[in-house]
Amino acid sequence: MNRMTLAYLIQDEKWLMLLRNKKKNDINEGKWIGVGGKIEDGETPKQGIVREILEETGFVCKNPVFRGILYFQYEEKEI
């Protein structure tokens, strides 16, 4: 099972979302998503999300708030 992070950045009742439009054969292509990605070996979930937010947005996140755990199950399909 892959460990992933996901964050929704909100300020002044505005949400920062990313449009998935660069990867080929992406099941999320054309969708607006939150910020996140894989947790690297040796990282905690908090370290992972802080790194992903910096990499994907340039923002420095000092105190992310943990809201819960999500589990996704996808059927494997050949693309």
C-alpha positions as CSV (number, residue, x, y, z in Angstrom):
1,M,0.0,0.0,0.0
2,N,1.3,3.4,-0.9
3,R,1.4,6.1,1.7
4,M,0.2,9.4,0.4
5,T,-0.5,12.9,1.6
6,L,-3.3,15.2,0.7
7,A,-3.9,18.8,1.7
8,Y,-6.4,21.5,1.0
9,L,-5.0,25.0,1.4
10,I,-7.6,27.5,2.5
11,Q,-7.2,31.2,3.1
12,D,-9.9,33.9,3.4
13,E,-12.5,31.4,2.3
14,K,-10.5,30.7,-0.9
15,W,-9.2,27.2,-1.8
16,L,-6.0,26.6,-3.7
17,M,-6.5,23.6,-6.1
18,L,-4.3,22.1,-8.8
19,L,-5.5,21.1,-12.2
20,R,-4.2,17.6,-13.3
21,N,-3.2,18.1,-16.9
22,K,0.4,16.9,-17.4
23,K,0.7,13.2,-17.0
24,K,-0.3,10.8,-19.8
25,N,-2.9,8.2,-19.1
26,D,-3.8,9.8,-15.8
27,I,-7.2,8.7,-14.2
28,N,-7.4,12.2,-12.7
29,E,-6.7,14.1,-15.8
30,G,-8.8,17.3,-16.1
31,K,-9.8,17.2,-12.4
32,W,-9.1,19.8,-9.8
33,I,-7.3,18.3,-6.8
34,G,-5.6,19.2,-3.5
35,V,-1.9,19.3,-2.9
36,G,0.0,16.2,-2.0
37,G,1.8,13.1,-3.1
38,K,3.8,10.1,-1.9
39,I,5.4,10.0,1.6
40,E,9.1,9.2,1.1
41,D,10.9,6.5,3.1
42,G,11.8,7.8,6.5
43,E,9.3,10.7,6.4
44,T,6.4,11.2,8.7
45,P,3.1,12.2,7.2
46,K,3.6,15.7,8.5
47,Q,7.1,15.9,7.0
48,G,5.7,14.6,3.7
49,I,2.9,17.1,3.4
50,V,5.1,20.0,4.3
51,R,7.6,18.9,1.6
52,E,4.8,18.4,-1.0
53,I,3.2,21.8,-0.3
54,L,6.6,23.5,-0.7
55,E,7.4,21.5,-3.9
56,E,4.1,22.0,-5.6
57,T,3.2,25.6,-4.5
58,G,6.3,27.3,-3.1
59,F,4.4,27.9,0.2
60,V,6.1,27.1,3.5
61,C,3.6,25.3,5.7
62,K,4.6,25.3,9.4
63,N,1.6,23.7,11.1
64,P,-0.5,21.5,8.9
65,V,-3.6,20.2,10.8
66,F,-4.3,16.5,10.6
67,R,-7.9,15.8,9.7
68,G,-8.0,12.0,9.1
69,I,-7.1,9.0,7.0
70,L,-8.5,8.2,3.6
71,Y,-8.3,4.8,1.9
72,F,-8.7,4.5,-1.9
73,Q,-9.1,1.3,-3.8
74,Y,-8.7,1.3,-7.5
75,E,-9.3,-1.6,-9.9
76,E,-6.2,-2.2,-11.9
77,K,-6.7,-1.4,-15.5
78,E,-4.2,-1.6,-18.4
79,I,-3.9,1.7,-20.1
